[in-house]
Each structure stands twice: as structure tokens, then as C-alpha cells.
Amino acid sequence: SENKLFSLSGSSLVVAPFRDSGERVVGVLGVIGPTRLNYARVIPVVDYTAQLMTQLIRR
């Protein structure tokens, strides 16, 4: 039987890491959406938000 956790066929995942002051990855921000996601819109938003998270963590 199919695992419900991984039944996301037809979906895509856009992720970006955020880091601490030692450049260690301390988390990952992501968006799950349809395969035909508006990547041109979503990727910059995810990237920018992860950069903001990095700045906040480093304070």
C-alpha cells in the first residue's frame, strides 16, 4: 500500500536553507505546491525569506 506521507505525486518542493553565524545550516524553509507552480514567483520569495531568517538568527 502507498505511504500517505509520500503520496505527493504531482507536487513540487522549493526549499532554501538558513544558517547560523558559523555558516551551519540550522533550518530549511520550504513551499510545497503543484508541479505547475509559478516558480519564477516562488523561488525568489523562498530565497529572500531564508536570507531574512539567517539574518535574524545571526543577531
Phi and psi restraints in degrees (range 20) as a CNS / XPLOR table:
assign (resid 1 and name C) (resid 2 and name N)
       (resid 2 and name CA) (resid 2 and name C) 1.0 -75.4 20.0 2
assign (resid 2 and name N) (resid 2 and name CA)
       (resid 2 and name C) (resid 3 and name N) 1.0 137.5 20.0 2
assign (resid 2 and name C) (resid 3 and name N)
       (resid 3 and name CA) (resid 3 and name C) 1.0 -74.8 20.0 2
assign (resid 3 and name N) (resid 3 and name CA)
       (resid 3 and name C) (resid 4 and name N) 1.0 122.1 20.0 2
assign (resid 3 and name C) (resid 4 and name N)
       (resid 4 and name CA) (resid 4 and name C) 1.0 -60.3 20.0 2
assign (resid 4 and name N) (resid 4 and name CA)
       (resid 4 and name C) (resid 5 and name N) 1.0 -31.8 20.0 2
assign (resid 4 and name C) (resid 5 and name N)
       (resid 5 and name CA) (resid 5 and name C) 1.0 -63.7 20.0 2
assign (resid 5 and name N) (resid 5 and name CA)
       (resid 5 and name C) (resid 6 and name N) 1.0 -33.6 20.0 2
assign (resid 5 and name C) (resid 6 and name N)
       (resid 6 and name CA) (resid 6 and name C) 1.0 -108.1 20.0 2
assign (resid 6 and name N) (resid 6 and name CA)
       (resid 6 and name C) (resid 7 and name N) 1.0 23.9 20.0 2
assign (resid 6 and name C) (resid 7 and name N)
       (resid 7 and name CA) (resid 7 and name C) 1.0 -92.7 20.0 2
assign (resid 7 and name N) (resid 7 and name CA)
       (resid 7 and name C) (resid 8 and name N) 1.0 51.8 20.0 2
assign (resid 7 and name C) (resid 8 and name N)
       (resid 8 and name CA) (resid 8 and name C) 1.0 -108.6 20.0 2
assign (resid 8 and name N) (resid 8 and name CA)
       (resid 8 and name C) (resid 9 and name N) 1.0 28.5 20.0 2
assign (resid 8 and name C) (resid 9 and name N)
       (resid 9 and name CA) (resid 9 and name C) 1.0 -61.2 20.0 2
assign (resid 9 and name N) (resid 9 and name CA)
       (resid 9 and name C) (resid 10 and name N) 1.0 142.6 20.0 2
assign (resid 9 and name C) (resid 10 and name N)
       (resid 10 and name CA) (resid 10 and name C) 1.0 87.3 20.0 2
assign (resid 10 and name N) (resid 10 and name CA)
       (resid 10 and name C) (resid 11 and name N) 1.0 4.6 20.0 2
assign (resid 10 and name C) (resid 11 and name N)
       (resid 11 and name CA) (resid 11 and name C) 1.0 -116.7 20.0 2
assign (resid 11 and name N) (resid 11 and name CA)
       (resid 11 and name C) (resid 12 and name N) 1.0 160.8 20.0 2
assign (resid 11 and name C) (resid 12 and name N)
       (resid 12 and name CA) (resid 12 and name C) 1.0 -132.6 20.0 2
assign (resid 12 and name N) (resid 12 and name CA)
       (resid 12 and name C) (resid 13 and name N) 1.0 162.6 20.0 2
assign (resid 12 and name C) (resid 13 and name N)
       (resid 13 and name CA) (resid 13 and name C) 1.0 -130.5 20.0 2
assign (resid 13 and name N) (resid 13 and name CA)
       (resid 13 and name C) (resid 14 and name N) 1.0 127.7 20.0 2
assign (resid 13 and name C) (resid 14 and name N)
       (resid 14 and name CA) (resid 14 and name C) 1.0 -115.6 20.0 2
assign (resid 14 and name N) (resid 14 and name CA)
       (resid 14 and name C) (resid 15 and name N) 1.0 122.6 20.0 2
assign (resid 14 and name C) (resid 15 and name N)
       (resid 15 and name CA) (resid 15 and name C) 1.0 -132.3 20.0 2
assign (resid 15 and name N) (resid 15 and name CA)
       (resid 15 and name C) (resid 16 and name N) 1.0 155.1 20.0 2
assign (resid 15 and name C) (resid 16 and name N)
       (resid 16 and name CA) (resid 16 and name C) 1.0 -147.4 20.0 2
assign (resid 16 and name N) (resid 16 and name CA)
       (resid 16 and name C) (resid 17 and name N) 1.0 135.9 20.0 2
assign (resid 16 and name C) (resid 17 and name N)
       (resid 17 and name CA) (resid 17 and name C) 1.0 -80.6 20.0 2
assign (resid 17 and name N) (resid 17 and name CA)
       (resid 17 and name C) (resid 18 and name N) 1.0 155.5 20.0 2
assign (resid 17 and name C) (resid 18 and name N)
       (resid 18 and name CA) (resid 18 and name C) 1.0 -122.6 20.0 2
assign (resid 18 and name N) (resid 18 and name CA)
       (resid 18 and name C) (resid 19 and name N) 1.0 151.3 20.0 2
assign (resid 18 and name C) (resid 19 and name N)
       (resid 19 and name CA) (resid 19 and name C) 1.0 -128.6 20.0 2
assign (resid 19 and name N) (resid 19 and name CA)
       (resid 19 and name C) (resid 20 and name N) 1.0 158.2 20.0 2
assign (resid 19 and name C) (resid 20 and name N)
       (resid 20 and name CA) (resid 20 and name C) 1.0 -90.4 20.0 2
assign (resid 20 and name N) (resid 20 and name CA)
       (resid 20 and name C) (resid 21 and name N) 1.0 -175.3 20.0 2
assign (resid 20 and name C) (resid 21 and name N)
       (resid 21 and name CA) (resid 21 and name C) 1.0 -66.3 20.0 2
assign (resid 21 and name N) (resid 21 and name CA)
       (resid 21 and name C) (resid 22 and name N) 1.0 -18.6 20.0 2
assign (resid 21 and name C) (resid 22 and name N)
       (resid 22 and name CA) (resid 22 and name C) 1.0 -91.3 20.0 2
assign (resid 22 and name N) (resid 22 and name CA)
       (resid 22 and name C) (resid 23 and name N) 1.0 11.3 20.0 2
assign (resid 22 and name C) (resid 23 and name N)
       (resid 23 and name CA) (resid 23 and name C) 1.0 67.0 20.0 2
assign (resid 23 and name N) (resid 23 and name CA)
       (resid 23 and name C) (resid 24 and name N) 1.0 15.4 20.0 2
assign (resid 23 and name C) (resid 24 and name N)
       (resid 24 and name CA) (resid 24 and name C) 1.0 -81.9 20.0 2
assign (resid 24 and name N) (resid 24 and name CA)
       (resid 24 and name C) (resid 25 and name N) 1.0 138.1 20.0 2
assign (resid 24 and name C) (resid 25 and name N)
       (resid 25 and name CA) (resid 25 and name C) 1.0 -71.1 20.0 2
assign (resid 25 and name N) (resid 25 and name CA)
       (resid 25 and name C) (resid 26 and name N) 1.0 123.2 20.0 2
assign (resid 25 and name C) (resid 26 and name N)
       (resid 26 and name CA) (resid 26 and name C) 1.0 -113.8 20.0 2
assign (resid 26 and name N) (resid 26 and name CA)
       (resid 26 and name C) (resid 27 and name N) 1.0 -4.7 20.0 2
assign (resid 26 and name C) (resid 27 and name N)
       (resid 27 and name CA) (resid 27 and name C) 1.0 -175.8 20.0 2
assign (resid 27 and name N) (resid 27 and name CA)
       (resid 27 and name C) (resid 28 and name N) 1.0 168.4 20.0 2
assign (resid 27 and name C) (resid 28 and name N)
       (resid 28 and name CA) (resid 28 and name C) 1.0 -135.9 20.0 2
assign (resid 28 and name N) (resid 28 and name CA)
       (resid 28 and name C) (resid 29 and name N) 1.0 131.2 20.0 2
assign (resid 28 and name C) (resid 29 and name N)
       (resid 29 and name CA) (resid 29 and name C) 1.0 -100.2 20.0 2
assign (resid 29 and name N) (resid 29 and name CA)
       (resid 29 and name C) (resid 30 and name N) 1.0 136.3 20.0 2
assign (resid 29 and name C) (resid 30 and name N)
       (resid 30 and name CA) (resid 30 and name C) 1.0 -147.1 20.0 2
assign (resid 30 and name N) (resid 30 and name CA)
       (resid 30 and name C) (resid 31 and name N) 1.0 160.1 20.0 2
assign (resid 30 and name C) (resid 31 and name N)
       (resid 31 and name CA) (resid 31 and name C) 1.0 -128.2 20.0 2
assign (resid 31 and name N) (resid 31 and name CA)
       (resid 31 and name C) (resid 32 and name N) 1.0 129.6 20.0 2
assign (resid 31 and name C) (resid 32 and name N)
       (resid 32 and name CA) (resid 32 and name C) 1.0 -104.3 20.0 2
assign (resid 32 and name N) (resid 32 and name CA)
       (resid 32 and name C) (resid 33 and name N) 1.0 130.7 20.0 2
assign (resid 32 and name C) (resid 33 and name N)
       (resid 33 and name CA) (resid 33 and name C) 1.0 -152.3 20.0 2
assign (resid 33 and name N) (resid 33 and name CA)
       (resid 33 and name C) (resid 34 and name N) 1.0 -176.3 20.0 2
assign (resid 33 and name C) (resid 34 and name N)
       (resid 34 and name CA) (resid 34 and name C) 1.0 -68.9 20.0 2
assign (resid 34 and name N) (resid 34 and name CA)
       (resid 34 and name C) (resid 35 and name N) 1.0 157.8 20.0 2
assign (resid 34 and name C) (resid 35 and name N)
       (resid 35 and name CA) (resid 35 and name C) 1.0 -55.6 20.0 2
assign (resid 35 and name N) (resid 35 and name CA)
       (resid 35 and name C) (resid 36 and name N) 1.0 -35.7 20.0 2
assign (resid 35 and name C) (resid 36 and name N)
       (resid 36 and name CA) (resid 36 and name C) 1.0 -90.5 20.0 2
assign (resid 36 and name N) (resid 36 and name CA)
       (resid 36 and name C) (resid 37 and name N) 1.0 40.1 20.0 2
assign (resid 36 and name C) (resid 37 and name N)
       (resid 37 and name CA) (resid 37 and name C) 1.0 -62.9 20.0 2
assign (resid 37 and name N) (resid 37 and name CA)
       (resid 37 and name C) (resid 38 and name N) 1.0 149.1 20.0 2
assign (resid 37 and name C) (resid 38 and name N)
       (resid 38 and name CA) (resid 38 and name C) 1.0 -78.2 20.0 2
assign (resid 38 and name N) (resid 38 and name CA)
       (resid 38 and name C) (resid 39 and name N) 1.0 81.1 20.0 2
assign (resid 38 and name C) (resid 39 and name N)
       (resid 39 and name CA) (resid 39 and name C) 1.0 -59.6 20.0 2
assign (resid 39 and name N) (resid 39 and name CA)
       (resid 39 and name C) (resid 40 and name N) 1.0 -38.1 20.0 2
assign (resid 39 and name C) (resid 40 and name N)
       (resid 40 and name CA) (resid 40 and name C) 1.0 -60.1 20.0 2
assign (resid 40 and name N) (resid 40 and name CA)
       (resid 40 and name C) (resid 41 and name N) 1.0 -27.7 20.0 2
assign (resid 40 and name C) (resid 41 and name N)
       (resid 41 and name CA) (resid 41 and name C) 1.0 -91.1 20.0 2
assign (resid 41 and name N) (resid 41 and name CA)
       (resid 41 and name C) (resid 42 and name N) 1.0 -41.7 20.0 2
assign (resid 41 and name C) (resid 42 and name N)
       (resid 42 and name CA) (resid 42 and name C) 1.0 -76.6 20.0 2
assign (resid 42 and name N) (resid 42 and name CA)
       (resid 42 and name C) (resid 43 and name N) 1.0 -42.8 20.0 2
assign (resid 42 and name C) (resid 43 and name N)
       (resid 43 and name CA) (resid 43 and name C) 1.0 -58.6 20.0 2
assign (resid 43 and name N) (resid 43 and name CA)
       (resid 43 and name C) (resid 44 and name N) 1.0 -49.0 20.0 2
assign (resid 43 and name C) (resid 44 and name N)
       (resid 44 and name CA) (resid 44 and name C) 1.0 -62.5 20.0 2
assign (resid 44 and name N) (resid 44 and name CA)
       (resid 44 and name C) (resid 45 and name N) 1.0 -34.7 20.0 2
assign (resid 44 and name C) (resid 45 and name N)
       (resid 45 and name CA) (resid 45 and name C) 1.0 -67.4 20.0 2
assign (resid 45 and name N) (resid 45 and name CA)
       (resid 45 and name C) (resid 46 and name N) 1.0 -44.4 20.0 2
assign (resid 45 and name C) (resid 46 and name N)
       (resid 46 and name CA) (resid 46 and name C) 1.0 -64.4 20.0 2
assign (resid 46 and name N) (resid 46 and name CA)
       (resid 46 and name C) (resid 47 and name N) 1.0 -44.8 20.0 2
assign (resid 46 and name C) (resid 47 and name N)
       (resid 47 and name CA) (resid 47 and name C) 1.0 -61.9 20.0 2
assign (resid 47 and name N) (resid 47 and name CA)
       (resid 47 and name C) (resid 48 and name N) 1.0 -47.5 20.0 2
assign (resid 47 and name C) (resid 48 and name N)
       (resid 48 and name CA) (resid 48 and name C) 1.0 -62.2 20.0 2
assign (resid 48 and name N) (resid 48 and name CA)
       (resid 48 and name C) (resid 49 and name N) 1.0 -43.9 20.0 2
assign (resid 48 and name C) (resid 49 and name N)
       (resid 49 and name CA) (resid 49 and name C) 1.0 -64.9 20.0 2
assign (resid 49 and name N) (resid 49 and name CA)
       (resid 49 and name C) (resid 50 and name N) 1.0 -39.4 20.0 2
assign (resid 49 and name C) (resid 50 and name N)
       (resid 50 and name CA) (resid 50 and name C) 1.0 -64.8 20.0 2
assign (resid 50 and name N) (resid 50 and name CA)
       (resid 50 and name C) (resid 51 and name N) 1.0 -37.3 20.0 2
assign (resid 50 and name C) (resid 51 and name N)
       (resid 51 and name CA) (resid 51 and name C) 1.0 -64.4 20.0 2
assign (resid 51 and name N) (resid 51 and name CA)
       (resid 51 and name C) (resid 52 and name N) 1.0 -40.5 20.0 2
assign (resid 51 and name C) (resid 52 and name N)
       (resid 52 and name CA) (resid 52 and name C) 1.0 -62.6 20.0 2
assign (resid 52 and name N) (resid 52 and name CA)
       (resid 52 and name C) (resid 53 and name N) 1.0 -42.4 20.0 2
assign (resid 52 and name C) (resid 53 and name N)
       (resid 53 and name CA) (resid 53 and name C) 1.0 -60.5 20.0 2
assign (resid 53 and name N) (resid 53 and name CA)
       (resid 53 and name C) (resid 54 and name N) 1.0 -41.5 20.0 2
assign (resid 53 and name C) (resid 54 and name N)
       (resid 54 and name CA) (resid 54 and name C) 1.0 -60.1 20.0 2
assign (resid 54 and name N) (resid 54 and name CA)
       (resid 54 and name C) (resid 55 and name N) 1.0 -45.7 20.0 2
assign (resid 54 and name C) (resid 55 and name N)
       (resid 55 and name CA) (resid 55 and name C) 1.0 -62.3 20.0 2
assign (resid 55 and name N) (resid 55 and name CA)
       (resid 55 and name C) (resid 56 and name N) 1.0 -42.0 20.0 2
assign (resid 55 and name C) (resid 56 and name N)
       (resid 56 and name CA) (resid 56 and name C) 1.0 -65.4 20.0 2
assign (resid 56 and name N) (resid 56 and name CA)
       (resid 56 and name C) (resid 57 and name N) 1.0 -40.2 20.0 2
assign (resid 56 and name C) (resid 57 and name N)
       (resid 57 and name CA) (resid 57 and name C) 1.0 -66.9 20.0 2
assign (resid 57 and name N) (resid 57 and name CA)
       (resid 57 and name C) (resid 58 and name N) 1.0 -34.0 20.0 2
assign (resid 57 and name C) (resid 58 and name N)
       (resid 58 and name CA) (resid 58 and name C) 1.0 -77.5 20.0 2
assign (resid 58 and name N) (resid 58 and name CA)
       (resid 58 and name C) (resid 59 and name N) 1.0 -9.2 20.0 2
